[in-house]
Amino acid sequence: MADRTLRSAAVMAAGTVLSRLLGFVRIALLAAAIGTALRGDIFTAANTIPNSLYILLAGGIFNTVLVPQLVRAIKNHDDGGQDFTNRLLTFGFMVLAVVTVGCVLLAPQISELYLPKELHDPSRAAEKASMIMFARLCLPQIFFYGAYVLVGQVLNARRRFGPMMWAPIANNIVACASIITFLLIYRAGDNPPTFTHGEELLLGLGHTVGIAVQLLVLLPYLKASGHTYVPKFGLRGTGLGQTAKLGTWTVLFVAVNQVTLVVVTKLAIAGSASTDPGAKAGLFAYSTAMLIILVPHGIVTVSLATAALPQMSALASENDVTEVARLSANSIRQTLAIVVPAAAAMIAFAHPIVTVIAGYGAGKNNTQLMAYTLMTLALGLVPFTVQYFQLRTFYAFEDTRTPFFMQCAIAATNIAAALIGVRVLLDKEHLRYSGVMLGAAYALAYLVAVLLSRRVLARRIPKVAGAGIGLPLLAMVIAAVVGAGIGRAVVSVIESVTDWNGPVTSAVLLAIAAAVMLPVYVAVARVLRIHEVTDVVSMVTSKLPGRSRRA
């Protein structure tokens, strides 16, 4: 069962890698074009708002209410769900259009929610105006995000998984093209804090067009899948009302997440908007560091959880809590075998990592605090991973209510720690460390969440032999710390005898660090008998050309 889960996860993870790489190329180009301080924060915030509002206002409803009904209709209706799908798509498009138009009209008020008090000063009127303009240009993305999800889920229900997997690549290509055009026309120059009207139009519309292209890529596949879209109105008698009741807790879960995002965004921008001189870690630094730590999550954690959840749900339906506990623990250990060394590497090699990603052009002198932000966020990667699986255990028992209250605890802890860290512990002269403090708040929130979730789960699932994660996790941490420590020592020696700096040499240092750290980690894991690590190594080596032929 373990090997089957790992193989299924590997297949699902394959399509994620290229999109992630292009996403980091986009970040690198943005850093070169507009920097990683206040200019970068203003655009990052405005470009984040549409996705946040889509998830808050429509995303939760679509994923928990409409999509499950869509899948059932395609499988059970005599016409293959054609009529219901057309009604659903029409309804979804109408909701998205109304929400999008309303949000564009309310762009100034929506922007105010994300602006810290530092940008309400009259002397910052130009920066505030840029934020509002970018919001107007980016908010139409709400419609395209939602339509992409609806059409993509129709394709998935018809077992056409590839298009939705590859469409985001087209989005990244268009966004990268707009930034390259920006660099060719405007260049970074002195990188003033404000944007010209032309710069706003190019960046804002470029990213919005990218999301539109992401949707358009799917449309030819929709017809090829056997569905012809014809607008149809009315959802009476479809049973969506009952499904909506079941999805209420998940929608509330999403809402709590978005409240946290608003608070964190305001505090992060406060760091880059501060008047203290020097490098700063604000929203761009925090967002980039978050993307980095989510790489192992997107490739490994989500894939393994997706592969394990159907099996866990089947066992839970039979009330086989013993096997649920074992499968959950086994999946967590398999994931941690990769996530733990990844987190250790992010802490040990944070500076070369962020230099490779954001050390270009206007952003090349603002990487040190971004590295510290990555370090504090990386501390939360392991508890975040464990919590992610523990929530899936609740979902296996069809319990969406408990995860909502867990998320409330996470949000409360994160918001409280963030406010204390940025507004109490940092004075005006050190507000540039806001991203670092927000990373620490994130790590603390998920540590608290894991402790709470384990106590709640213990009431439902008793202790089972072979379902522990504490000792294996400790062994993995020891192996990862030894490997990262030796790798860090080697890199430090190289840095002390050379004047290497910049993205290219940082990439070389990371390659050397990986060549040192990974064998040490695997060797120590073998000594400590961490079976999950050896299983992963065996699976990877079995795919090598020479090994495959011998097999």
Kinemage of the C-alpha trace (Angstrom):
@kinemage 1
@onewidth
@group {chain A} dominant
@subgroup {mainchain}
@vectorlist {calphas} color= white
{ca met a 1} P 0.000 0.000 0.000
{ca ala a 2} L 2.858 2.365 0.846
{ca asp a 3} L 4.575 1.830 -2.528
{ca arg a 4} L 1.279 2.314 -4.383
{ca thr a 5} L 0.633 5.582 -2.545
{ca leu a 6} L 4.128 6.821 -3.316
{ca arg a 7} L 3.809 5.954 -7.014
{ca ser a 8} L 0.394 7.639 -7.289
{ca ala a 9} L 1.790 10.727 -5.608
{ca ala a 10} L 4.782 10.804 -7.955
{ca val a 11} L 2.496 10.762 -10.997
{ca met a 12} L 0.357 13.635 -9.652
{ca ala a 13} L 3.428 15.664 -8.668
{ca ala a 14} L 5.042 15.526 -12.126
{ca gly a 15} L 2.896 18.247 -13.723
{ca thr a 16} L 3.427 20.656 -10.817
{ca val a 17} L 7.181 21.045 -11.213
{ca leu a 18} L 7.304 23.046 -14.470
{ca ser a 19} L 4.586 25.444 -13.308
{ca arg a 20} L 6.476 26.028 -10.045
{ca leu a 21} L 9.717 26.688 -11.915
{ca leu a 22} L 8.053 29.219 -14.197
{ca gly a 23} L 6.482 30.820 -11.144
{ca phe a 24} L 9.942 31.397 -9.705
{ca val a 25} L 11.130 32.774 -13.048
{ca arg a 26} L 8.268 35.285 -12.787
{ca ile a 27} L 9.370 36.211 -9.253
{ca ala a 28} L 12.968 36.670 -10.432
{ca leu a 29} L 11.859 38.946 -13.271
{ca leu a 30} L 9.629 40.971 -10.942
{ca ala a 31} L 12.481 41.390 -8.476
{ca ala a 32} L 14.710 42.658 -11.272
{ca ala a 33} L 12.021 44.980 -12.648
{ca ile a 34} L 10.453 46.581 -9.576
{ca gly a 35} L 12.568 45.419 -6.648
{ca thr a 36} L 11.601 43.590 -3.488
{ca ala a 37} L 10.828 46.625 -1.299
{ca leu a 38} L 7.807 48.954 -1.412
{ca arg a 39} L 7.298 48.943 -5.202
{ca gly a 40} L 7.320 45.160 -5.160
{ca asp a 41} L 4.949 45.082 -2.200
{ca ile a 42} L 2.412 47.427 -3.806
{ca phe a 43} L 2.124 45.300 -6.933
{ca thr a 44} L 2.262 41.993 -5.053
{ca ala a 45} L -0.606 43.048 -2.790
{ca ala a 46} L -2.779 44.267 -5.677
{ca asn a 47} L -2.122 41.120 -7.713
{ca thr a 48} L -2.930 38.926 -4.700
{ca ile a 49} L -6.274 40.561 -3.919
{ca pro a 50} L -8.240 39.025 -6.865
{ca asn a 51} L -7.330 35.454 -5.972
{ca ser a 52} L -8.083 36.112 -2.306
{ca leu a 53} L -11.485 37.608 -3.073
{ca tyr a 54} L -12.324 34.835 -5.546
{ca ile a 55} L -11.541 32.205 -2.901
{ca leu a 56} L -13.511 34.114 -0.268
{ca leu a 57} L -16.587 35.049 -2.324
{ca ala a 58} L -16.865 32.194 -4.799
{ca gly a 59} L -14.069 29.651 -4.494
{ca gly a 60} L -15.359 27.957 -1.380
{ca ile a 61} L -18.870 27.697 -2.821
{ca phe a 62} L -17.646 26.335 -6.157
{ca asn a 63} L -15.379 23.683 -4.688
{ca thr a 64} L -17.664 22.493 -1.886
{ca val a 65} L -21.109 22.967 -3.419
{ca leu a 66} L -21.108 23.143 -7.207
{ca val a 67} L -18.271 20.848 -8.203
{ca pro a 68} L -19.421 17.738 -6.255
{ca gln a 69} L -22.874 18.123 -7.822
{ca leu a 70} L -21.299 18.444 -11.242
{ca val a 71} L -19.394 15.189 -10.869
{ca arg a 72} L -22.533 13.335 -9.745
{ca ala a 73} L -24.566 14.703 -12.667
{ca ile a 74} L -22.007 13.647 -15.267
{ca lys a 75} L -21.906 10.156 -13.817
{ca asn a 76} L -25.621 9.627 -13.113
{ca his a 77} L -27.763 11.705 -15.511
{ca asp a 78} L -29.060 10.126 -18.716
{ca asp a 79} L -27.616 12.919 -20.870
{ca gly a 80} L -24.197 12.609 -19.244
{ca gly a 81} L -24.839 15.739 -17.250
{ca gln a 82} L -25.011 18.006 -20.328
{ca asp a 83} L -28.058 19.994 -19.215
{ca phe a 84} L -27.003 20.288 -15.597
{ca thr a 85} L -23.438 21.245 -16.555
{ca asn a 86} L -24.683 24.027 -18.820
{ca arg a 87} L -26.974 25.348 -16.084
{ca leu a 88} L -24.162 25.165 -13.560
{ca leu a 89} L -21.636 26.914 -15.803
{ca thr a 90} L -24.151 29.645 -16.677
{ca phe a 91} L -24.970 30.210 -13.023
{ca gly a 92} L -21.279 30.261 -12.100
{ca phe a 93} L -20.360 32.676 -14.865
{ca met a 94} L -23.175 35.026 -13.816
{ca val a 95} L -22.112 34.979 -10.157
{ca leu a 96} L -18.510 35.619 -11.125
{ca ala a 97} L -19.451 38.490 -13.456
{ca val a 98} L -21.529 40.235 -10.791
{ca val a 99} L -18.851 39.757 -8.126
{ca thr a 100} L -16.107 40.969 -10.464
{ca val a 101} L -17.935 44.127 -11.553
{ca gly a 102} L -18.797 44.934 -7.945
{ca cys a 103} L -15.194 44.472 -6.801
{ca val a 104} L -13.791 46.634 -9.612
{ca leu a 105} L -16.197 49.435 -8.658
{ca leu a 106} L -15.154 49.076 -5.024
{ca ala a 107} L -11.409 48.905 -5.775
{ca pro a 108} L -10.506 51.923 -3.560
{ca gln a 109} L -12.422 50.536 -0.581
{ca ile a 110} L -11.015 47.036 -1.075
{ca ser a 111} L -7.479 48.415 -1.319
{ca glu a 112} L -7.983 50.250 1.973
{ca leu a 113} L -8.410 46.896 3.724
{ca tyr a 114} L -4.856 45.920 2.791
{ca leu a 115} L -3.110 49.252 3.369
{ca pro a 116} L -1.220 49.773 6.653
{ca lys a 117} L -1.349 53.055 8.495
{ca glu a 118} L 2.099 53.947 7.114
{ca leu a 119} L 0.589 54.396 3.629
{ca his a 120} L -2.251 56.625 4.845
{ca asp a 121} L 0.208 59.456 5.435
{ca pro a 122} L -0.392 62.308 2.918
{ca ser a 123} L 3.228 62.034 1.806
{ca arg a 124} L 2.462 58.509 0.525
{ca ala a 125} L -0.473 59.530 -1.681
{ca ala a 126} L 1.313 58.441 -4.867
{ca glu a 127} L 2.026 54.935 -3.543
{ca lys a 128} L -1.555 54.607 -2.343
{ca ala a 129} L -2.853 55.705 -5.757
{ca ser a 130} L -0.662 53.078 -7.449
{ca met a 131} L -2.086 50.392 -5.197
{ca ile a 132} L -5.659 51.370 -6.127
{ca met a 133} L -4.830 51.523 -9.835
{ca phe a 134} L -3.186 48.098 -9.763
{ca ala a 135} L -6.217 46.732 -7.902
{ca arg a 136} L -8.559 48.039 -10.628
{ca leu a 137} L -6.434 46.423 -13.318
{ca cys a 138} L -6.061 43.105 -11.495
{ca leu a 139} L -9.544 42.615 -10.009
{ca pro a 140} L -11.022 41.340 -13.321
{ca gln a 141} L -8.914 38.262 -12.630
{ca ile a 142} L -11.680 37.155 -10.247
{ca phe a 143} L -13.885 36.184 -13.195
{ca phe a 144} L -11.112 34.339 -15.005
{ca tyr a 145} L -9.979 32.468 -11.870
{ca gly a 146} L -13.510 31.255 -11.220
{ca ala a 147} L -14.310 30.350 -14.818
{ca tyr a 148} L -11.009 28.458 -15.032
{ca val a 149} L -11.929 26.383 -11.973
{ca leu a 150} L -15.443 25.637 -13.271
{ca val a 151} L -14.324 24.617 -16.755
{ca gly a 152} L -11.355 22.723 -15.355
{ca gln a 153} L -13.565 20.720 -13.017
{ca val a 154} L -15.868 19.816 -15.907
{ca leu a 155} L -12.798 18.448 -17.688
{ca asn a 156} L -11.633 16.595 -14.575
{ca ala a 157} L -15.074 15.050 -14.143
{ca arg a 158} L -14.753 13.846 -17.742
{ca arg a 159} L -11.309 12.457 -16.909
{ca arg a 160} L -9.376 15.064 -18.872
{ca phe a 161} L -6.807 15.960 -16.195
{ca gly a 162} L -3.952 17.244 -18.349
{ca pro a 163} L -5.347 20.598 -19.547
{ca met a 164} L -6.040 21.966 -16.069
{ca met a 165} L -2.578 20.841 -14.976
{ca trp a 166} L -0.776 22.609 -17.801
{ca ala a 167} L -2.898 25.741 -18.263
{ca pro a 168} L -1.152 27.702 -15.435
{ca ile a 169} L 2.062 27.391 -17.424
{ca ala a 170} L 0.497 29.558 -20.139
{ca asn a 171} L -0.424 32.110 -17.470
{ca asn a 172} L 3.168 32.257 -16.216
{ca ile a 173} L 4.523 32.619 -19.756
{ca val a 174} L 2.251 35.603 -20.469
{ca ala a 175} L 3.082 37.220 -17.105
{ca cys a 176} L 6.809 36.723 -17.700
{ca ala a 177} L 6.476 38.253 -21.171
{ca ser a 178} L 4.815 41.343 -19.701
{ca ile a 179} L 7.613 41.770 -17.154
{ca ile a 180} L 10.318 41.318 -19.801
{ca thr a 181} L 8.573 43.983 -21.892
{ca phe a 182} L 8.527 46.195 -18.787
{ca leu a 183} L 12.282 45.713 -18.365
{ca leu a 184} L 12.956 46.512 -22.014
{ca ile a 185} L 10.828 49.681 -22.009
{ca tyr a 186} L 11.286 51.143 -18.541
{ca arg a 187} L 14.269 49.326 -17.013
{ca ala a 188} L 14.841 49.372 -13.268
{ca gly a 189} L 16.793 52.642 -13.163
{ca asp a 190} L 16.812 54.260 -9.739
{ca asn a 191} L 13.716 52.230 -8.819
{ca pro a 192} L 11.585 55.088 -7.393
{ca pro a 193} L 8.815 54.129 -4.946
{ca thr a 194} L 6.007 55.138 -7.313
{ca phe a 195} L 4.896 53.846 -10.714
{ca thr a 196} L 4.111 55.741 -13.892
{ca his a 197} L 0.712 55.200 -15.523
{ca gly a 198} L 2.332 53.213 -18.325
{ca glu a 199} L 4.118 50.934 -15.868
{ca glu a 200} L 0.857 50.281 -14.037
{ca leu a 201} L -0.979 49.396 -17.244
{ca leu a 202} L 1.731 47.057 -18.491
{ca leu a 203} L 2.177 45.114 -15.263
{ca gly a 204} L -1.462 45.078 -14.191
{ca leu a 205} L -2.994 44.194 -17.554
{ca gly a 206} L -0.155 41.777 -18.339
{ca his a 207} L -0.927 39.650 -15.303
{ca thr a 208} L -4.692 39.853 -15.855
{ca val a 209} L -4.298 38.744 -19.463
{ca gly a 210} L -2.208 35.842 -18.175
{ca ile a 211} L -5.118 34.587 -16.054
{ca ala a 212} L -7.473 35.041 -19.015
{ca val a 213} L -5.168 32.976 -21.241
{ca gln a 214} L -5.098 30.299 -18.541
{ca leu a 215} L -8.878 30.001 -18.991
{ca leu a 216} L -8.831 30.216 -22.785
{ca val a 217} L -6.393 27.315 -23.002
{ca leu a 218} L -9.059 25.052 -21.494
{ca leu a 219} L -11.939 25.935 -23.834
{ca pro a 220} L -10.926 23.819 -26.858
{ca tyr a 221} L -10.518 20.809 -24.568
{ca leu a 222} L -14.017 21.318 -23.174
{ca lys a 223} L -15.578 20.634 -26.569
{ca ala a 224} L -13.107 17.843 -27.288
{ca ser a 225} L -14.191 16.149 -24.038
{ca gly a 226} L -17.708 15.781 -25.450
{ca his a 227} L -19.366 18.795 -23.843
{ca thr a 228} L -20.784 21.670 -25.876
{ca tyr a 229} L -21.572 24.687 -23.753
{ca val a 230} L -24.934 26.352 -24.384
{ca pro a 231} L -26.111 28.988 -21.857
{ca lys a 232} L -29.027 27.682 -19.764
{ca phe a 233} L -30.612 29.362 -16.764
{ca gly a 234} L -32.233 27.944 -13.629
{ca leu a 235} L -31.070 25.530 -10.938
{ca arg a 236} L -34.418 24.610 -9.340
{ca gly a 237} L -34.664 20.934 -8.462
{ca thr a 238} L -30.936 20.303 -8.747
{ca gly a 239} L -30.432 19.574 -5.034
{ca leu a 240} L -27.840 22.290 -4.542
{ca gly a 241} L -29.547 23.544 -1.380
{ca gln a 242} L -28.747 20.430 0.641
{ca thr a 243} L -25.206 20.306 -0.708
{ca ala a 244} L -24.728 23.945 0.280
{ca lys a 245} L -25.584 23.094 3.883
{ca leu a 246} L -22.916 20.402 3.898
{ca gly a 247} L -20.328 22.839 2.531
{ca thr a 248} L -21.024 25.632 5.014
{ca trp a 249} L -18.185 24.737 7.375
{ca thr a 250} L -15.667 24.564 4.542
{ca val a 251} L -16.759 27.981 3.268
{ca leu a 252} L -16.311 29.397 6.783
{ca phe a 253} L -12.885 27.705 6.903
{ca val a 254} L -11.914 29.610 3.743
{ca ala a 255} L -13.232 32.893 5.170
{ca val a 256} L -11.086 32.575 8.298
{ca asn a 257} L -8.014 32.023 6.125
{ca gln a 258} L -8.721 35.182 4.164
{ca val a 259} L -9.090 37.294 7.319
{ca thr a 260} L -5.635 36.123 8.345
{ca leu a 261} L -4.275 36.991 4.904
{ca val a 262} L -5.593 40.570 5.118
{ca val a 263} L -3.947 41.144 8.503
{ca val a 264} L -0.647 39.583 7.438
{ca thr a 265} L -0.609 41.601 4.189
{ca lys a 266} L -1.104 44.898 6.029
{ca leu a 267} L 1.641 44.125 8.530
{ca ala a 268} L 4.018 42.964 5.802
{ca ile a 269} L 3.546 46.136 3.727
{ca ala a 270} L 4.167 48.159 6.896
{ca gly a 271} L 7.705 46.798 6.898
{ca ser a 272} L 8.557 48.007 3.406
{ca ala a 273} L 6.657 51.282 3.921
{ca ser a 274} L 8.666 52.141 7.033
{ca thr a 275} L 10.987 55.134 6.852
{ca asp a 276} L 14.018 53.369 8.307
{ca pro a 277} L 16.834 53.080 5.739
{ca gly a 278} L 18.405 49.949 4.321
{ca ala a 279} L 17.100 46.574 3.192
{ca lys a 280} L 13.583 45.593 4.189
{ca ala a 281} L 11.528 42.423 4.464
{ca gly a 282} L 7.935 43.190 3.590
{ca leu a 283} L 5.205 41.515 1.584
{ca phe a 284} L 7.353 40.619 -1.431
{ca ala a 285} L 9.896 38.944 0.851
{ca tyr a 286} L 7.215 37.125 2.838
{ca ser a 287} L 5.285 36.009 -0.257
{ca thr a 288} L 8.420 34.788 -2.021
{ca ala a 289} L 9.610 32.893 1.050
{ca met a 290} L 6.136 31.362 1.371
{ca leu a 291} L 6.269 30.179 -2.246
{ca ile a 292} L 9.628 28.559 -1.536
{ca ile a 293} L 8.457 26.591 1.501
{ca leu a 294} L 5.320 25.512 -0.373
{ca val a 295} L 7.369 23.778 -3.083
{ca pro a 296} L 7.770 20.522 -1.114
{ca his a 297} L 4.193 20.934 0.071
{ca gly a 298} L 2.789 21.219 -3.455
{ca ile a 299} L 4.929 18.462 -4.924
{ca val a 300} L 5.028 15.963 -2.042
{ca thr a 301} L 2.476 16.687 0.686
{ca val a 302} L -0.537 17.433 -1.501
{ca ser a 303} L 0.219 14.487 -3.765
{ca leu a 304} L 0.551 11.979 -0.921
{ca ala a 305} L -2.507 13.352 0.880
{ca thr a 306} L -4.565 13.179 -2.316
{ca ala a 307} L -3.482 9.584 -2.854
{ca ala a 308} L -4.181 8.581 0.760
{ca leu a 309} L -7.517 10.345 1.366
{ca pro a 310} L -9.733 7.970 -0.667
{ca gln a 311} L -8.282 4.972 1.180
{ca met a 312} L -8.702 6.707 4.538
{ca ser a 313} L -12.300 7.653 3.680
{ca ala a 314} L -13.120 4.049 2.738
{ca leu a 315} L -11.644 2.768 6.008
{ca ala a 316} L -13.455 5.469 8.002
{ca ser a 317} L -16.777 4.523 6.377
{ca glu a 318} L -16.232 1.005 7.730
{ca asn a 319} L -15.333 2.502 11.136
{ca asp a 320} L -11.899 0.862 10.949
{ca val a 321} L -10.210 3.521 13.080
{ca thr a 322} L -7.132 1.371 13.630
{ca glu a 323} L -6.278 1.250 9.931
{ca val a 324} L -7.162 4.927 9.512
{ca ala a 325} L -4.632 5.759 12.208
{ca arg a 326} L -1.953 3.579 10.626
{ca leu a 327} L -2.503 4.875 7.109
{ca ser a 328} L -2.536 8.487 8.286
{ca ala a 329} L 0.645 8.057 10.329
{ca asn a 330} L 2.358 6.182 7.504
{ca ser a 331} L 1.496 8.960 5.022
{ca ile a 332} L 2.771 11.619 7.432
{ca arg a 333} L 6.060 9.761 7.945
{ca gln a 334} L 6.534 9.276 4.193
{ca thr a 335} L 5.978 12.979 3.607
{ca leu a 336} L 8.223 14.086 6.461
{ca ala a 337} L 11.040 11.959 5.070
{ca ile a 338} L 11.280 14.608 2.316
{ca val a 339} L 9.853 17.675 4.047
{ca val a 340} L 12.170 17.574 7.082
{ca pro a 341} L 15.431 17.748 5.074
{ca ala a 342} L 13.823 20.342 2.795
{ca ala a 343} L 13.048 22.547 5.813
{ca ala a 344} L 16.573 22.044 7.195
{ca ala a 345} L 18.061 23.012 3.831
{ca met a 346} L 15.930 26.174 3.660
{ca ile a 347} L 17.245 27.233 7.056
{ca ala a 348} L 20.878 26.330 6.382
{ca phe a 349} L 21.060 27.726 2.843
{ca ala a 350} L 18.429 30.459 2.944
{ca his a 351} L 20.614 33.221 1.553
{ca pro a 352} L 21.825 31.440 -1.604
{ca ile a 353} L 18.252 30.180 -2.191
{ca val a 354} L 16.690 33.658 -2.171
{ca thr a 355} L 19.642 35.073 -4.133
{ca val a 356} L 18.996 32.578 -6.936
{ca ile a 357} L 15.301 33.498 -6.970
{ca ala a 358} L 15.265 37.244 -6.295
{ca gly a 359} L 18.833 38.538 -6.442
{ca tyr a 360} L 18.545 40.357 -9.762
{ca gly a 361} L 18.403 43.960 -10.927
{ca ala a 362} L 16.500 46.176 -8.521
{ca gly a 363} L 16.217 43.347 -5.984
{ca lys a 364} L 19.851 42.271 -5.722
{ca asn a 365} L 20.624 44.364 -2.633
{ca asn a 366} L 17.577 43.298 -0.629
{ca thr a 367} L 18.023 39.567 -0.071
{ca gln a 368} L 19.430 39.296 3.450
{ca leu a 369} L 16.180 39.984 5.314
{ca met a 370} L 14.293 37.866 2.797
{ca ala a 371} L 16.621 35.018 3.779
{ca tyr a 372} L 15.797 35.538 7.458
{ca thr a 373} L 12.089 35.490 6.556
{ca leu a 374} L 12.591 32.164 4.769
{ca met a 375} L 14.328 30.765 7.857
{ca thr a 376} L 11.471 31.601 10.208
{ca leu a 377} L 8.828 30.349 7.766
{ca ala a 378} L 10.781 27.120 7.246
{ca leu a 379} L 10.482 26.447 10.982
{ca gly a 380} L 6.747 26.101 10.397
{ca leu a 381} L 6.968 23.732 7.424
{ca val a 382} L 7.009 20.526 9.471
{ca pro a 383} L 4.049 21.416 11.748
{ca phe a 384} L 2.173 22.739 8.698
{ca thr a 385} L 2.693 19.386 6.968
{ca val a 386} L 1.562 17.360 9.976
{ca gln a 387} L -1.506 19.581 10.420
{ca tyr a 388} L -2.392 19.237 6.737
{ca phe a 389} L -2.614 15.456 7.108
{ca gln a 390} L -4.430 15.639 10.427
{ca leu a 391} L -7.144 17.762 8.820
{ca arg a 392} L -7.474 15.116 6.096
{ca thr a 393} L -8.122 12.571 8.820
{ca phe a 394} L -11.097 14.644 9.968
{ca tyr a 395} L -12.283 14.886 6.357
{ca ala a 396} L -12.045 11.094 6.019
{ca phe a 397} L -14.724 10.902 8.736
{ca glu a 398} L -16.759 13.548 6.828
{ca asp a 399} L -16.139 16.034 9.626
{ca thr a 400} L -15.735 19.570 8.245
{ca arg a 401} L -16.879 21.271 11.452
{ca thr a 402} L -13.823 20.408 13.568
{ca pro a 403} L -11.311 21.651 10.936
{ca phe a 404} L -13.137 24.989 10.907
{ca phe a 405} L -12.615 25.458 14.636
{ca met a 406} L -9.012 24.298 14.268
{ca gln a 407} L -8.504 26.937 11.603
{ca cys a 408} L -9.984 29.543 13.933
{ca ala a 409} L -7.322 28.611 16.488
{ca ile a 410} L -4.596 28.838 13.836
{ca ala a 411} L -5.883 32.207 12.634
{ca ala a 412} L -6.198 33.619 16.151
{ca thr a 413} L -2.678 32.509 17.066
{ca asn a 414} L -1.189 33.748 13.792
{ca ile a 415} L -2.921 37.135 13.956
{ca ala a 416} L -2.118 37.686 17.648
{ca ala a 417} L 1.533 36.673 17.246
{ca ala a 418} L 1.873 38.782 14.091
{ca leu a 419} L 0.383 41.888 15.713
{ca ile a 420} L 2.548 41.482 18.800
{ca gly a 421} L 5.657 40.774 16.743
{ca val a 422} L 5.288 43.695 14.331
{ca arg a 423} L 3.415 46.347 16.308
{ca val a 424} L 4.726 45.677 19.829
{ca leu a 425} L 8.168 44.077 19.612
{ca leu a 426} L 9.370 46.139 16.634
{ca asp a 427} L 9.788 49.875 16.976
{ca lys a 428} L 9.762 52.258 14.001
{ca glu a 429} L 13.509 51.902 13.512
{ca his a 430} L 13.237 48.120 13.111
{ca leu a 431} L 9.921 47.766 11.297
{ca arg a 432} L 11.869 46.504 8.276
{ca tyr a 433} L 11.959 43.100 10.023
{ca ser a 434} L 8.196 42.681 9.704
{ca gly a 435} L 8.501 39.768 7.249
{ca val a 436} L 10.777 37.927 9.657
{ca met a 437} L 8.308 38.379 12.499
{ca leu a 438} L 5.412 37.223 10.323
{ca gly a 439} L 7.331 34.067 9.468
{ca ala a 440} L 7.827 33.333 13.150
{ca ala a 441} L 4.111 33.951 13.819
{ca tyr a 442} L 3.197 31.474 11.067
{ca ala a 443} L 5.479 28.798 12.532
{ca leu a 444} L 4.070 29.297 16.037
{ca ala a 445} L 0.466 29.132 14.774
{ca tyr a 446} L 0.941 25.731 13.145
{ca leu a 447} L 2.839 24.336 16.100
{ca val a 448} L -0.143 25.232 18.291
{ca ala a 449} L -2.477 23.734 15.676
{ca val a 450} L -0.670 20.379 15.648
{ca leu a 451} L -0.806 20.098 19.427
{ca leu a 452} L -4.528 20.928 19.481
{ca ser a 453} L -5.408 18.614 16.589
{ca arg a 454} L -3.562 15.660 18.069
{ca arg a 455} L -5.478 16.031 21.330
{ca val a 456} L -8.801 16.165 19.500
{ca leu a 457} L -7.928 13.218 17.258
{ca ala a 458} L -6.875 11.165 20.290
{ca arg a 459} L -10.506 11.169 21.434
{ca arg a 460} L -11.641 9.683 18.134
{ca ile a 461} L -8.692 7.457 17.254
{ca pro a 462} L -7.027 5.554 20.094
{ca lys a 463} L -3.298 4.901 20.213
{ca val a 464} L -2.384 2.174 17.750
{ca ala a 465} L 0.871 0.264 17.456
{ca gly a 466} L 2.772 1.432 14.391
{ca ala a 467} L 0.865 4.703 14.151
{ca gly a 468} L 3.334 6.971 15.924
{ca ile a 469} L 5.203 9.846 14.319
{ca gly a 470} L 7.109 11.355 17.268
{ca leu a 471} L 10.226 9.132 17.339
{ca pro a 472} L 10.551 8.842 13.532
{ca leu a 473} L 10.229 12.630 13.271
{ca leu a 474} L 12.966 13.097 15.893
{ca ala a 475} L 15.234 10.711 13.992
{ca met a 476} L 14.574 12.556 10.721
{ca val a 477} L 15.356 15.895 12.378
{ca ile a 478} L 18.653 14.522 13.684
{ca ala a 479} L 19.607 13.166 10.247
{ca ala a 480} L 18.587 16.408 8.523
{ca val a 481} L 20.433 18.639 11.004
{ca val a 482} L 23.618 16.569 10.633
{ca gly a 483} L 23.374 16.649 6.835
{ca ala a 484} L 22.523 20.368 6.649
{ca gly a 485} L 25.189 21.187 9.229
{ca ile a 486} L 27.950 19.470 7.264
{ca gly a 487} L 26.682 21.000 4.030
{ca arg a 488} L 26.620 24.451 5.632
{ca ala a 489} L 30.184 23.976 6.885
{ca val a 490} L 31.418 23.082 3.386
{ca val a 491} L 29.633 26.066 1.851
{ca ser a 492} L 31.024 28.387 4.547
{ca val a 493} L 34.570 27.248 3.765
{ca ile a 494} L 34.036 27.934 0.064
{ca glu a 495} L 32.567 31.353 0.824
{ca ser a 496} L 35.519 32.220 3.081
{ca val a 497} L 38.133 31.573 0.380
{ca thr a 498} L 36.226 33.052 -2.572
{ca asp a 499} L 34.373 36.257 -3.324
{ca trp a 500} L 31.430 34.408 -4.822
{ca asn a 501} L 28.186 36.357 -4.865
{ca gly a 502} L 25.203 36.704 -7.136
{ca pro a 503} L 22.582 34.288 -8.474
{ca val a 504} L 24.860 32.123 -10.642
{ca thr a 505} L 27.456 31.436 -7.963
{ca ser a 506} L 24.673 30.936 -5.404
{ca ala a 507} L 23.236 28.233 -7.666
{ca val a 508} L 26.656 26.546 -7.734
{ca leu a 509} L 26.845 26.723 -3.926
{ca leu a 510} L 23.395 25.138 -3.656
{ca ala a 511} L 24.445 22.313 -5.969
{ca ile a 512} L 27.503 21.671 -3.797
{ca ala a 513} L 25.386 21.850 -0.635
{ca ala a 514} L 22.904 19.314 -2.038
{ca ala a 515} L 25.729 16.988 -3.114
{ca val a 516} L 27.034 17.028 0.458
{ca met a 517} L 23.800 17.133 2.467
{ca leu a 518} L 21.696 14.473 0.753
{ca pro a 519} L 24.151 11.537 1.025
{ca val a 520} L 24.826 12.415 4.669
{ca tyr a 521} L 21.089 12.589 5.405
{ca val a 522} L 20.470 9.218 3.766
{ca ala a 523} L 23.461 7.639 5.527
{ca val a 524} L 22.410 8.876 8.979
{ca ala a 525} L 18.830 7.777 8.231
{ca arg a 526} L 20.066 4.257 7.504
{ca val a 527} L 21.996 4.190 10.770
{ca leu a 528} L 18.910 5.387 12.643
{ca arg a 529} L 16.749 2.904 10.705
{ca ile a 530} L 14.338 5.463 9.314
{ca his a 531} L 12.496 3.138 6.945
{ca glu a 532} L 10.517 5.901 5.236
{ca val a 533} L 13.729 7.535 4.008
{ca thr a 534} L 15.107 4.288 2.613
{ca asp a 535} L 11.736 3.607 0.936
{ca val a 536} L 11.855 6.964 -0.827
{ca val a 537} L 15.482 6.409 -1.874
{ca ser a 538} L 14.629 2.952 -3.219
{ca met a 539} L 11.683 4.316 -5.192
{ca val a 540} L 13.813 7.087 -6.749
{ca thr a 541} L 16.777 4.850 -7.596
{ca ser a 542} L 14.473 2.231 -9.101
{ca lys a 543} L 13.429 4.819 -11.705
{ca leu a 544} L 17.016 5.417 -12.862
{ca pro a 545} L 17.686 4.096 -16.400
{ca gly a 546} L 20.336 1.564 -15.395
{ca arg a 547} L 18.314 0.193 -12.494
{ca ser a 548} L 15.140 0.005 -14.599
{ca arg a 549} L 16.837 -2.112 -17.273
{ca arg a 550} L 18.321 -4.488 -14.698
{ca ala a 551} L 14.878 -4.827 -13.062
